Amino acid sequence: MNTEQKTGMRVALCDDEEVTHMIVEKYLDEWAREYGETYELYHFFSGEEVLEVEPCWDLLFLDIRMPGIDGIETAHRLNQEDRQYKIVILTCIEEVFKEAFRVGAYRFVTKPICTEEIWEALSAVRMSLLEKQEVIVFRDKKKYSICQKDILYISGKGSETEVYTKAYSYRSDLSLNGWEKQLDEEMFFRCHRSYIVNLSKIREIDEKIHLLDGEIILLSRRRRRKIEECFSEYKSYHH
């Protein structure tokens, strides 16, 4: 993806234990360095504190057991504000899972906290943000903005390309090389000199690429192993 378009992920953490803040910040910093990301981290130590602030984050790590207003009640009140961010519950109590889902928990991280679960949550939220990013295309001489997640694949030769979604196909003056720079490499893959495919739209891969809607697109033999690796990694964060 074009690094000039990147914006840092905004993360909030609400937990009454100082050690949890230290651990999460450490894992977040390691994740950011690994993936070349930037971030802002907001610290809260009670449900009351987080409810007093106008939300500006993309992800909230929320502890269940806290003095005063607990995590479930905090999430319930946040839901009344038409929230646009994800909530990841921090808990060691399996019994609260069902109740947490009722208040819209996106994921769970079990205590004691481990690197893998924090990284998986961060990567999943990052991908959901990327999917919402829009690109400019044209159809019948009119300009449209479409979300990256709605693109099935892009085909083209030279400087002209066609962008395919489930409902329509669009024209673009951007070359495939240009699209490679604009789209995120964790979501899209240049599978052939004439095609870029959305990994989330793939059903299976053999000598060609079979999409979920039944379409089949070409796959370069020398790129097969790499796309299989990327597809497997993508699915691991979206199982």
NORURQUI-V582901 format. One record per run of one state. SS is the DSSP state (2 for helix, 1 for strand, 0 for the rest). FROM is the first residue (numbers start at 1). LEN is the number of residues. If there is no record, write none. Layout:
[[SS/FROM/LEN] [SS/FROM/LEN]]
//
This chain:
[[0/1/2] [2/3/3] [0/6/3] [1/9/6] [0/15/3] [2/18/18] [0/36/3] [1/39/6] [0/45/2] [2/47/5] [0/52/7] [1/59/5] [0/64/7] [2/71/9] [0/80/6] [1/86/6] [0/92/2] [2/94/9] [0/103/4] [1/107/4] [0/111/4] [2/115/18] [0/133/1] [1/134/6] [0/140/2] [1/142/6] [2/148/3] [1/151/7] [0/158/2] [1/160/6] [0/166/3] [1/169/4] [0/173/3] [2/176/7] [0/183/5] [1/188/5] [0/193/2] [1/195/4] [2/199/3] [1/202/4] [0/206/3] [1/209/3] [0/212/4] [1/216/2] [0/218/3] [2/221/16] [0/237/3]]
//
